[in-house]
Amino acid sequence: MDFLINKNADDSVSSVLIHPYCVASDDKTLLLNYDSLDTLTNRELISEFMKAHGYHHLVIFNMPHRADALSLKDWPKLKGLFYKNTKTDIFEQGLQEIKKGSLWFPRTVSDKWMREMLETEQKNQIRSNNLTFKESKVLHLLSSGATCHQIADTLFISEATVRVHLHKIYQKINVKNKQKALQWCKRNINKINKLAG
């Protein structure tokens, strides 16, 4: 590898670098030290720098295990992340895979990003049914087994208003009755809880 790294006694990539960034041997991958984020760099500067110098991939390394990985997912052309003290052979293996077109992210980071993506997708699905906040509350209470009277008392509205909300909800989620609405709720309970929460 033609980049500047120091090795610790345990043969891991050290956070002590001569520069806040370096370039992998393929000349297309910019390696950015996590410690330089927010002090020397930001997404826009890195994007411009990469464009000006023809870099196709960004790798951020020396990331602390407790760092907020969610904040990094929008960095331009990000292809890999490496934690502090990543073993040199793992680091080199990751760079080789990135060079071949693969992504290289720790499983914990991928898991967080996937969970956030699914959560966003679920919220968008509920919103795509055009449920109002009040309708989401009514649906949440209905799914928890509340009667129309209990829903009315909880939300400080009349039972007639609850029935109007339920009628609109049935149309929006494309069901015919309370039983079908409850089945829909079982399939979408996490979405309802998050939106009504």
Legacy VTK file of the C-alpha trace (Angstrom):
# vtk DataFile Version 3.0
C-alpha trace
ASCII
DATASET POLYDATA
POINTS 197 float
0.000 0.000 0.000
1.261 3.431 -0.895
-0.230 5.416 1.936
1.156 6.716 5.182
0.332 4.504 8.145
2.037 3.682 11.378
1.627 0.268 12.907
1.051 -0.368 16.582
2.703 -3.258 18.349
-0.475 -5.274 17.765
-0.196 -4.701 13.988
-3.197 -2.393 13.678
-3.589 0.859 11.802
-2.772 3.643 14.241
-4.586 6.939 14.518
-1.236 8.710 14.432
-0.804 9.906 10.849
1.435 12.473 9.321
-1.518 13.925 7.339
-5.285 14.037 7.934
-5.743 12.206 4.638
-3.827 10.003 2.244
-4.416 8.150 -1.018
-4.606 4.412 -1.604
-2.326 2.822 -4.165
-5.089 2.760 -6.789
-4.989 6.617 -6.905
-8.807 6.646 -6.932
-9.500 6.159 -3.218
-9.199 9.019 -0.769
-8.508 7.849 2.794
-9.718 10.334 5.369
-8.741 10.205 9.026
-11.868 10.376 11.216
-10.018 12.723 13.567
-9.911 15.367 10.816
-13.689 15.419 10.353
-15.436 18.570 11.502
-12.111 20.241 12.272
-10.461 20.363 8.855
-13.123 19.003 6.553
-16.797 18.869 5.797
-18.893 17.077 3.180
-18.884 19.942 0.705
-15.117 20.492 0.869
-14.430 16.783 0.501
-16.842 16.539 -2.424
-15.095 19.424 -4.209
-11.647 18.042 -3.368
-12.532 14.582 -4.691
-13.996 16.012 -7.876
-10.974 18.243 -8.492
-8.500 15.381 -7.992
-10.450 12.569 -9.662
-11.090 10.404 -6.583
-13.897 7.865 -7.042
-14.058 6.396 -3.529
-13.948 7.777 -0.006
-12.819 5.716 2.974
-12.969 7.038 6.522
-10.664 5.315 8.994
-9.735 5.508 12.678
-13.412 5.885 13.576
-14.040 5.445 17.324
-16.356 2.545 18.139
-18.823 4.926 19.803
-18.859 7.432 16.950
-22.160 8.455 15.372
-22.013 6.396 12.191
-25.430 7.660 11.028
-23.943 11.099 10.440
-21.416 9.633 7.986
-23.762 7.853 5.565
-24.323 10.979 3.465
-20.649 11.677 2.820
-19.879 11.754 -0.924
-18.845 8.468 -2.531
-18.315 6.807 0.858
-17.321 3.195 0.198
-15.825 2.100 3.509
-15.387 2.742 7.216
-12.723 1.357 9.501
-12.681 1.524 13.276
-9.656 2.612 15.298
-7.122 -0.161 15.755
-8.328 -2.128 12.734
-5.744 -4.798 11.991
-3.572 -3.882 9.010
-4.448 -7.048 7.079
-8.196 -6.345 7.493
-7.627 -2.738 6.421
-5.764 -3.855 3.300
-8.379 -6.519 2.536
-11.119 -3.889 2.796
-9.285 -1.521 0.456
-8.826 -4.325 -2.083
-12.558 -5.083 -1.978
-13.408 -1.397 -2.389
-11.053 -1.243 -5.358
-13.055 -4.143 -6.898
-16.304 -2.214 -6.416
-17.529 -3.616 -3.099
-18.472 -1.674 0.020
-16.675 -2.237 3.331
-18.574 -1.225 6.451
-18.531 -2.752 9.924
-21.601 -4.892 10.583
-22.723 -2.625 13.430
-22.702 0.375 11.083
-24.561 -1.473 8.315
-27.124 -2.623 10.859
-27.749 0.940 12.122
-28.088 2.292 8.593
-30.442 -0.514 7.563
-32.624 -0.007 10.641
-32.847 3.722 9.960
-33.713 3.078 6.314
-36.460 0.604 7.255
-37.830 2.966 9.887
-37.988 5.795 7.357
-39.619 3.482 4.841
-42.251 2.465 7.388
-43.039 6.079 8.263
-43.295 6.934 4.574
-45.624 3.973 4.017
-47.931 5.171 6.785
-47.784 8.721 5.452
-48.499 7.428 1.957
-51.847 6.303 3.349
-52.344 10.000 4.177
-53.282 9.318 7.771
-53.448 12.443 9.880
-51.853 12.490 13.313
-55.293 12.212 14.943
-56.220 9.275 12.677
-52.952 7.590 13.602
-53.836 8.027 17.282
-57.310 6.554 16.712
-55.808 3.619 14.821
-53.218 3.089 17.553
-55.906 2.999 20.237
-58.097 0.720 18.114
-55.191 -1.689 17.631
-54.620 -1.802 21.389
-58.198 -3.032 21.874
-59.925 0.218 22.848
-63.632 0.612 22.132
-65.074 3.664 20.364
-66.182 4.989 23.756
-62.667 4.537 25.232
-61.050 6.147 22.169
-63.419 9.114 22.508
-62.604 9.510 26.200
-58.854 9.217 25.624
-58.779 11.760 22.796
-61.453 14.071 24.293
-63.701 13.793 21.246
-67.217 12.465 20.736
-67.963 8.883 19.729
-69.478 10.250 16.525
-66.152 11.909 15.706
-64.371 8.602 16.404
-66.697 6.875 13.927
-65.979 9.571 11.319
-62.242 9.099 11.853
-62.632 5.309 11.572
-64.595 5.657 8.328
-61.836 7.841 6.830
-59.142 5.468 8.128
-60.866 2.450 6.552
-60.888 4.238 3.210
-57.235 5.269 3.477
-55.929 1.820 4.425
-58.332 0.166 2.002
-60.316 -2.023 4.398
-64.077 -2.522 4.802
-64.559 -2.958 8.545
-63.061 -2.962 12.027
-61.949 -6.608 11.788
-59.968 -5.945 8.580
-58.571 -2.753 10.117
-57.324 -4.742 13.109
-55.640 -7.238 10.764
-54.000 -4.318 8.952
-52.881 -2.951 12.334
-51.233 -6.256 13.255
-49.194 -6.159 10.059
-48.269 -2.489 10.547
-48.164 -2.127 14.356
-44.587 -0.767 14.478
-45.456 1.911 11.939
-48.555 2.923 13.866
-46.728 3.073 17.196
-43.960 5.279 15.782
-46.279 7.652 13.992
-48.805 7.900 16.839
-46.089 7.999 19.528
LINES 1 198
197 0 1 2 3 4 5 6 7 8 9 10 11 12 13 14 15 16 17 18 19 20 21 22 23 24 25 26 27 28 29 30 31 32 33 34 35 36 37 38 39 40 41 42 43 44 45 46 47 48 49 50 51 52 53 54 55 56 57 58 59 60 61 62 63 64 65 66 67 68 69 70 71 72 73 74 75 76 77 78 79 80 81 82 83 84 85 86 87 88 89 90 91 92 93 94 95 96 97 98 99 100 101 102 103 104 105 106 107 108 109 110 111 112 113 114 115 116 117 118 119 120 121 122 123 124 125 126 127 128 129 130 131 132 133 134 135 136 137 138 139 140 141 142 143 144 145 146 147 148 149 150 151 152 153 154 155 156 157 158 159 160 161 162 163 164 165 166 167 168 169 170 171 172 173 174 175 176 177 178 179 180 181 182 183 184 185 186 187 188 189 190 191 192 193 194 195 196
